[in-house]
Amino acid sequence: MCLSLSVAVVSCAKAPGPVTPVTPVQRQMIGLLEKFDRWDDNGDGHLTEVEVSNAEKITGYPPEKIVGFYDGNGDKRISLKEAQDGLTRFHEAEHAASRAGR
């Protein structure tokens, strides 16, 4: 009974709405999430500096800065969870971009 109740509660929960980027930095951050699987060349579920090197052409940021921003556990890689968590820190990214003149 308890299991069916928890399933009913979860199934009735509202899903998060779509994320609508407002600024160029937000669009770039969402772009990383959209391209995550495509850029994960070896399929290990993480992005390395080599795998995000194409992002420099799009964002103007070197791969080490991109990985450094998202890498929450210091393993020099970005997991999908870290990429998702990074999106919640878009204000920090906006501030860094403004300091860099972007």
C-alpha positions in Angstrom: 0.0 0.0 0.0 2.8 2.4 0.9 4.6 1.7 -2.4 1.5 2.5 -4.5 0.9 5.7 -2.5 4.5 6.9 -3.1 4.2 6.1 -6.8 0.9 8.0 -7.0 2.5 11.0 -5.3 5.5 11.0 -7.6 3.4 10.6 -10.7 1.3 13.6 -9.7 4.3 15.8 -9.1 4.8 18.6 -11.5 7.7 18.3 -13.9 10.0 21.3 -14.1 9.1 23.6 -16.9 11.3 24.4 -19.9 14.4 26.5 -19.3 14.3 29.7 -21.3 17.8 31.3 -21.7 17.8 35.0 -21.5 21.4 35.9 -21.9 24.2 34.6 -24.2 25.9 33.0 -21.2 22.7 31.1 -20.3 22.4 30.0 -23.9 25.9 28.7 -23.9 25.4 26.9 -20.6 22.2 25.2 -21.9 24.1 24.4 -25.1 26.6 22.4 -23.0 23.8 20.3 -21.6 22.3 19.8 -25.0 25.6 18.7 -26.5 26.8 16.7 -23.5 26.3 13.2 -25.0 27.6 14.3 -28.4 30.8 15.7 -26.9 31.3 12.7 -24.6 33.5 11.0 -27.2 34.4 7.9 -25.2 30.9 7.5 -23.7 32.2 7.5 -20.0 29.5 10.0 -18.8 32.1 12.8 -18.3 33.5 15.6 -20.4 37.2 16.4 -20.3 39.1 19.4 -21.5 39.8 17.6 -24.8 36.1 16.8 -25.3 35.0 20.4 -24.7 37.7 21.9 -26.8 35.2 22.7 -29.5 33.3 24.9 -27.0 36.1 27.4 -27.1 35.1 28.3 -30.7 31.5 28.9 -29.5 32.1 30.6 -26.1 35.5 32.1 -26.4 36.5 30.3 -23.1 39.4 27.9 -23.1 38.6 24.3 -22.1 40.4 24.5 -18.8 38.2 27.4 -17.7 35.0 25.6 -18.8 35.9 22.4 -17.0 37.1 24.4 -14.0 33.8 26.2 -13.7 31.7 23.0 -13.7 34.0 20.5 -12.0 32.6 20.3 -8.5 34.7 17.4 -7.2 38.1 18.3 -8.6 38.5 15.3 -10.9 39.2 17.6 -14.0 36.0 16.3 -15.7 32.4 17.4 -16.0 29.7 14.9 -15.1 26.2 15.4 -16.4 25.2 16.2 -12.8 27.9 18.8 -12.5 26.8 20.3 -15.8 23.2 20.5 -14.5 24.4 21.9 -11.2 26.4 24.5 -13.1 23.3 25.8 -14.8 22.0 26.8 -11.4 25.1 29.0 -10.9 24.5 31.1 -14.1 24.8 34.3 -12.0 28.3 33.4 -11.2 29.0 32.6 -14.9 27.5 35.9 -15.9 29.7 37.8 -13.4 32.8 36.0 -14.7 31.8 36.8 -18.3 31.3 40.5 -17.5 34.7 40.7 -15.9 36.3 39.1 -18.9 34.5 41.6 -21.2 32.2 39.1 -22.9 
